[in-house]
Amino acid sequence: MAVFRLDPCGIICIFITYLAVFYADYVIVRHLVIPSLTETLWGAFCVITFNTIVLLLTVSHLRAVLSDPGIVPIPKTSMDFSDIHSENSKRKTNDGWTVCMKCETYRPPRAHHCRICRRCVRRMDHHCPWINNCVGEFNQKFFIQFLFYVGLASAFAITMVIVSWMMEPKAHKEVKHIKLVHSVVLVIESILFGLFVIAIGCDQMSAILNDETAVEHVKKEGPHRVKKSRYHLLQEVFGRDHPLLWLWPFQIGRQRAPPAESTLYNV
């Protein structure tokens, strides 16, 4: 279920994301590589490498934006929860299923309601405006990939600024002033985005390894299962492919197929 949400905050954050990424690409090519490194293979290598990172960043971001995070489907037939409304309580079955009073349907264990998406999401971690989507069971991998490539692009951009100024040839004073302004802006942008994604990435990895989403941590509802190995917990998010492919955003298909518990909707 790929749905783009018309949330103003999310749309603005996506616009800022791509504005920052393509500005960095422009500065690196136009003001860092062309004036200083055009006569070397190192310049071509840097341009190809950074644009490859931008491509991987863009693909992982778009997949995080457009992928179904694990939205719990609405049953085909309406259900009567009037007794629960009257009791002002939340019903919980023996296998951990609960009733969402807003969606008025059953939801599987660890699913939570998102007030922005207005739906329940399986293993919801949080709603992220930077992808205009929830981070849940089926798109957490792409969200972490996006964080990784933003951090990598930030580190590469700062390195390029340093290398470019070290190899700076003689140029007009005005040209150097323009390059200096763009370099300062790029470094500030890279530091801010780099520190931001490092903080969020650490939170994501901590949540995975502790088997507890951000929502569960706030509500003090986890962990829900017997402790599993760290490798198994990582496989649940990134898939059963070789770990070297965990950061490859071009894989087709969901990370995990819905378990048999979804048959409850057909009852």
Number of C-alpha atoms within 10 A of each C-alpha: 10 11 11 14 15 10 13 11 13 20 17 13 16 19 13 12 18 14 12 16 19 13 15 24 19 13 19 25 19 13 20 27 23 16 20 20 19 13 11 10 9 12 21 15 11 18 18 12 14 21 16 13 18 21 13 21 24 19 18 25 26 17 20 29 27 17 22 21 25 24 24 21 16 15 15 9 9 9 10 10 14 10 10 13 12 8 9 10 11 11 16 13 11 6 9 12 17 19 18 18 16 12 16 16 19 24 27 21 16 23 25 23 19 17 10 13 17 11 19 26 28 23 24 25 25 17 19 15 18 20 23 24 26 29 28 26 24 27 24 24 25 28 26 25 24 26 23 21 22 26 22 18 25 26 16 17 25 20 12 21 22 14 15 21 15 10 12 15 11 9 10 8 9 9 11 16 11 11 19 16 10 20 24 13 15 22 20 14 18 24 16 12 20 20 13 14 20 15 12 13 19 12 13 20 13 14 16 20 17 15 20 22 26 18 18 21 14 10 9 11 12 16 14 12 8 6 11 11 9 13 10 13 16 18 18 16 20 24 17 14 9 9 13 7 13 19 18 15 21 12 10 6 8 16 19 15 8 13 8 7 12 14 9 12 15 8 8
